[in-house]
Amino acid sequence: MNAPDRYERFVVPEGTKKVSYERDTKIVNAGSFTIEREDHTIGNILRMQLHRDPNVLFAGYKLPHPLQYKIIVRVHTANQSTPTQAYTQAINDLDKELENLKQAFEDEKNRYEERPKQGY
């Protein structure tokens, strides 16, 4: 079969960095982040979070090829920020949002489990 093994979609090969950064040589305050073993799910969430930053002028992502399990995120920022600062801030903000979502879910689950059992 020509299809690659399924584990190749999410296991980062040894010696490969999960995230790498390449500065754009033609545009000031622009660069590309290559994120290994990710797809549209992370790409779209990260792009939307970057758009929330007022210093980000452009944020977009692409999958180079369906059989290459990586995304390339391009970021262009205003002079007050750098692409790495915007990327790091977006990741930190997403981490906080997911923590809040997890806590709200656990609180609601505990509230549901503590309510009196009702017979049906």
Secondary structure, 3 states (H helix, E strand, C coil): CCCCCHHHHCCCCCCCCCEEEEECCCCCCEEEEEEECCCHHHHHHHHHHHHCCCCEEEEEEECCCCCCCEEEEEEEECCCCCHHHHHHHHHHHHHHHHHHHHHHHHHHHHHHHHCCCCCC
